[in-house]
Amino acid sequence: MITENVDKTAHPLAADLEAEVLWQAERLREARALIKDAPIVMAYDNGGGQKGIRKNPMFEAYAQLFNAFVRGMQALDQVLEGAAPTSEGARMKLDNLRVMVSDRLKVAK
């Protein structure tokens, strides 16, 4: 666990934040696989004479999840600032999450 050395009395939400961030990271991986070849915009016809182009809702849902993930990472980083992981495995897990966030932010710009 990333939060293995965090004092649970000082930071009772550390493990919950970690679980949430890891869950969101997995959902992001799943979502990327689902929308890999999907168009960013799509045509619509509501049957009432309205036709046009709209944003693909899959991309909007992905963006919302990613923003929640980034907020979760920021909150987890704040908790871990005073108690960084002590084991190599925990540090690697946290670093991998940070790299993923950094890479996605670069792509989004």
N, C-alpha and C positions, 0 to 999 in steps of 0.2 A: 504494500500500500504506500502511496505517496505520503500519506499523513501519519506514517507509523510512529514518528517520534513527537508528534504534536501533543501537548498537554491537553487532554480532553476536558479538564475542568476550566482551563483558560480559554480554550477554543472549542466549545461543544459542537459547533457546526462543521468542523473540519472534515470529518469522515462523510457527513451528508453532502457537503460541497463536492468532495472528491467523487462520490458515487454519482452525483448528478452530472458532473463534467464528463466522466467516463461514459455514462449512458448517452449523453448528447453527442460525444465524439463518435460512438458507434452508430447512432442514428444518422449523423452526417455522412459517414462512409456508405451506409445503406442508401441514403438519398442520392448521393453522387452516382452510385451504380444505376439507380432507377432513371435518373434524368440525363445520363451520359449522352445519349443521342437525341434527346428531346429538343424541339425548337424553343427558342426564347420567347417568341411570339407565336400566336396561333389565330387562325381565322375562326369566327363564330357566326352563327346564324340562329337567332332565337326563335325563328319561326313566325315572328310577328312583323316581319319586314325589316328588322334591324340586322344588319350584317356589318362586319368589320374585322379589325385585328385587335387582339388584346394580349396582355402579358400572360405567359404561361403560369398558372397558379402554382405549379410545382417549384418554379424558381422563386416565387415570392415566399412560399412555405420554407424553402431551404434557407433563404436570406434571414427570415425570422428566427429559425433554429440556430443559425450560425451566430447571429447577434446575441442570442441568449447564451450560447456557448462561450462567446468572448466575455460577456459579463460574468459568467460563472468562473472562468479562468482568472479574471481580474480579482474576484472575491477570494478565490483559493490562494492566489499569489499573495494577497494581503495577509491572510491567515498564516501562510508559510514564511513570510518575510522574517518574522521573529523566531521561527523554528524550522529552518530548512531541513529537508530530509537528510538523515545521517547515513543511510545505507546506499551503496552504489546502485542497487536495483531501483530503489525509490527515486533516487536522483535521475536515473535514466528515464523512468516513466514520466516524471514531471518535465524533463527536458524534451522528450518526444512530443508531449502535448504542447509545449511552448513553441516548438519548431512548426508543428502543424498549424497553430494559430498564426504564427508569423508568415508562413508560406501562403496561407489563404488570404491574409490581409494584403500581401503584395499583389496577388492575383486580382483582388477586388478593386485595387486603385487604378 
